[in-house]
Amino acid sequence: MTIEVRTGERVDVVDVTSRVEGAVPDETRHGICTVYVPHTTAGVVVNEREERLLSDVENALERLVPRGEGYEHDAIDDNADAHLRAMLLGESVTVPIVDGNLALGTWQSILFVECDGPRTRRIRVATVPR
């Protein structure tokens, strides 16, 4: 299944947990769910969705990979920082399905992280029953 995500900022963190949960087929009681981002300037992580932490994530990405630092790829389309940030984040996460639900921890959410927005993106969700 494909989920569409719209972002509003260059760097934006969007909680997609409920949309991923909705993509798990009702008949899948136990198994795994993989969330995959088919983009080179966005990523997906599992972490806490708390506003200050989300701001910290954005600030940390900026400190780790600052924009406009003379990256060679910037000569093509001025977004090398977004590519590098996406590599640090990763393009997929896998979550167990237990009793028909995503087996996330108490404070865990599935977070789509945009590094080159605003854009309309796609997330692919695949489930494998056990």
Secondary structure, DSSP 8 states (H G I E B T S, - for coil): -EEEEE--SSSEEEE-HHHHHHHS-TT--SEEEEEE---TTEEEEEEE--HHHHHHHHHHHHHHS-TTS--TTHHHHS-HHHHHHHHHH-SEEEEEEETTEE---TTEEEEEEESS-S-EEEEEEEEEE-
